[in-house]
């Protein structure tokens, strides 16, 4: 979308790199950025986008030539920044989690209804993964029949010395299910073709980081919608020997076949990323998805211009965050603190 300008508000998470590059690759122009202080990703952002000026936040909000802002501030600040931007007539793409409390989500819903602007959460484990694009095409074409279950795992590397203080405080980052598991909830609803789901089980725990008692390093969710079931496991246990930040995988079981995605690495196997394995009644194969498209960004740019919902339905973004927040609130704590209280 040549000519569409956007700006970044808050550079507290490295996801702002992919968010910004995705919009640039879609033909948009990064007009400027604002961030509070000097967060760790700032130097990397400046290296990637050296010509982009640092502006005052109010200047960005007041500029009618910037219709879209990307927000990757610390999680506890994302809702307030998004609401401020919406009320200044901006559409918003926000890093996940888009908010960290149900009250914040209610306020965002009200701001969207009031302004008619877009609030889109960048679920990067779907929107920035080419293998998911290909899997979506295969499922839509009936390659595995009706989806019966998804199993999504999201292991991450901790890199504790590089993390800011808010990262270890559940009150500031929202908890592991609010944060990471929102990706897997998004994928379950997407592949199940579901508008919502019921959560039948949720658990969290801190099993390996006693020095950070407000941190959760493990979480799981079981959910269902119609005939489809989902299991989600997320953690911060990626071993040092793995060559990347995490062996994220998605398994999709259907009535006539199955798909496995090895999104970021094929352990001791093929090089590169975006591996898809398809097995059904006629095919048993590995598919290299490195040339698949990433349509979310171009669609969002088009939605900003046409007021559409082709990138992601507004109701879907709301529902994913609502389910993640509800799972977090109901989760049983099985970690070090919970076990210490029982002893």
N, C-alpha and C positions, 0 to 999 in steps of 0.2 A: 504494500500500500504506500507507494511513493508519496511523500509529502505529509504523511501523518507523523506528528511529533509526539514524543512522550518524555517523561522525566522519571527519575528514581528518587524515592523518599525513604531514607534509612538504608544503610549498607551494613547492618549488623550480622547478616548471614550471607555466606558465599553463594547461596542460591540466586542472589541478584545478578551474578555473572550470566548464568544460563537464561534467566528471565529477560535480561537486556539483550543478549545476543540473539535470542529467539525472535524478538521484535525487530531487531536490525536485519536479520536474515529474511524477515517477511517484507522488507522494504521500508521500514519506518526509521525515523531519525531520533536519536537520543539527544535531546536539547539541553539537558543539564541534570544535576543531581543535588540533593541536600542530605546531610546526615548529621546527627548529633555527635560531637566529639570526634575521636579518631578510632573507630572500631577496627578490629584486626583485618577485615576484608577490604578496607579502604585502599591500601597500597596496591593490592591485586586489581581492584577496579580501575584505579588510575593507570596501571600498566596496560590493561586491556583496552581502555577507552581514553587515551591520553589527551584527546582534543576536546573532551567534554567538560564544560565549566562547572565549578561548584557555585550554586546559587543560594540565595535566601529562600527558606521554605515559603514564606508569604509571596515572594515573587513568582514562584512556580504556581502556587494556588491561584494567584490573580491573573495569570497569563492566559488569555482566551485562545492562544495558538497552541496550547498544550492540553489536548482533550483527555489524555490518558496518563495515569501515574502508576508506577510499579513500587510496591512497598515491601521491603525486607528488613524493617526495623526489628528490634528485640520483640519477642512475641507479646509481651504485656503492653506494648505500645501500638500494635498493629490496628486494633479496632478503632482507637481514638483517631489515629492518622487517617484511616479509611473513611470514617464518618466525616471528618473535617474536609477531606478531598471531595467526597460525594456532594457535600453541601456547597462546595465551590464549583459545582458543575462538572467535576471530573469523573470519568470512568476509572475503575480501579482493578488492577491485577495485584493480588497480595500473595506473598509466600505462605505456605502452610506452616503452622495452623493459622487460619485466617483470624481467629480469635481464641481466647482461652477460658471464657466463661459463657454460660447460657444467657446471662444478662447482657453481655456484650453482643452476642448473636441477635438477641431481640432488638437491641438498639440499631444494629446494622440493618436488619430487616425493615425497621421503621424508616431509616434514612433512605434505603433503596426505594421504598414505596413513596416516600415524600418527594424524592428528586427524579425518579425514573432513570437513574444511572445504573451502570453495570458494576457489580461486585463479583469478581471472578477469582477463585483460589487456584493458584498454579500447582496442581497435583502433578509434580514433575515426574514421578515414577510411572505416570501414564503419558503425560503430554510431551515429555522430553525423551521418551524411549521408543526407538523405531520398531523394535520387536513387538511392542504393544499395538502399534498401528497395524502391523501385519496380522497379529492375532485377532484384532477387531474385524478385519476384512474376512478372515477365515471363518470366524464364528458367525458373522452376518450372512455368509454364503452357505451356512449349514454344514460346514466341514466336519463338525463333531456332534451334530444333532442338537438336542435341547441341553442347555447348560444345567448340570445337576449340582456341581460344587466348584468353588474356587478355593485354593489354598495359597495364601500369599505370605511370604516371609520377607522381612526387611531387617536384616542384620546390618549394623553400622559400626564403623571404627570410632573409638572414643576420643583418641588424641587429647586426653585431658589437659596437658599443659598449655594447649593453644586455645582452650575454651574460655569465654568470658564468665563472670560470676553468675549472670542470669541463667546460664545453661544448666547449672546444678540446682536451681531453686524451683521446685515444682510450682510455687505460687507465681513465678514469673515466666515459665515456659509452658505451663499447662499440664504437664505430665506426659508420659510416653505414649499413651493411647490417643490423647488429644493431638499430639505432635505427629509422630511417625505413622501411627496406625490409620490416620486419616487417609493416607495413600491407598492402603489396602481396602478400606471401606469404599472408597471411590471406585476401585477396580471391581470389587464385588458387585456393586450396583450396576456398573457399566456392562459387565459381561452377563449378568443375570437379566439384564433388561428390566430392572426393578426401579420403582420410584422411591421406595423406602424399604426398611427391614426391621426385624425384631432382634434384639440382642438377648441371647439366652445365657451367656456366661462372659465374664470379664475378670481378669486378674492382672496384677502388677507386682513388682517387687524390686528391691535393691539387694542383689545377691553378691556383688563383687566390689562395691565401692563404699565401704563403711566410713570413709573420710568425708563423704558427701551425703549425709542422711536425708536430705530433701530431694535426692536424685533417684529416678527409677531407671534401672538398666535392663528390665525385662517386662514384657506385657503380652497378653493374648486375649483374643476375642473369638467367640462363636456366635454367629448370627444366621438368620434365615429370612427368605422372602419367597412366598409361593412355594414352588417345587425346588428352589435352589437353596443350598447351604453354603456357608463360608467359614473357614478357619483362618485366623490371622495370628502370626507370631512376629514380634518385633523385639530387637535387643541391641545392646551396645557391646557385643562380645567378639567382633571381628578379630581373628588372630593376626599377629604381626606378620606372619609369612604370606598372607594373602596379598597379591600385588595391587589391590585397589581397596576402596573404602568398605566394600561389602558385597557378598554373594547374594544379591537380591534375586529371588525367583518367584514365578507365578505358575501355578498348575491349574488348568481348567479341564474339568472332567465333564464330558457330555454323554448322552445316551448312545452316540454312534462313534465316539473317538475321544481323544485327549490331546491336549497341548501343554507343553512345558516351555516356559521362557527362562533362559539364563541371561538376564539382562546385561550384567556388567562384567561377567567373567565366566568362562567354561573351565571349571577347576580341572587342571591336569589334562585339558583337552584342546579344543581348537583355539587359536589366538583370537584376540579382538573381543568385541561386545555384540549385543543384539542377536543372540542365538535363539532359534525357535525349533522345537521338535514336535512334529505332527505325526500322530498315529491314528488311522481310522480303517475302514474296511478295504480301502484301496491303496493307501499311502502309508509308508513308514520311513520318514525322512527328516533330515536336518535342513533348515532353511536359513540362509544368511540374510538378515533383515537390514543390513547396513545401508542399503539404498532406499529403504522405505521413507515416506514423508513424515514430517512432524507438523500436522495441519493446524494445531491449536492456535499458534501465534498469528498466522495469516487470517484465520477465521475471526479471531478476536479483533484484529485491526478492522476487518470488514464490518463486524458488529458495531464497533465504535462509530463508523460512518453511516450504517444503515439502521441502527438500533435493533439489530437482530439478536438471536441467541444460538448461532450456529457453532460457536466454539464450545460452549458448555451451558446448558440450561441454568438459569438463575436458581430455580428450585433445587437443582441437583447440588449446587455449591452449598446452599443452606442446609440441605438434608444431610450431606456428608459430615459437615461440622457438627450438626445437632447430634448425630449418632455417635461421633467420636467423643463429644463432651458427655453424653449420657453414659457411654461405656466407661469413661474415666471416673465418673461420679459413682457408679455402682461397683467398680472393680474391687475385688478382694485383694488385700495386701498380704502377700506371702513372703515378703523379704526379711531382711535382717532385723529391722525394727519390730515387725510383727512377731517374729520368732522370739526376740528378746523379751517382749511383753508377756509371752506365754510361759517363759521359763521362770 
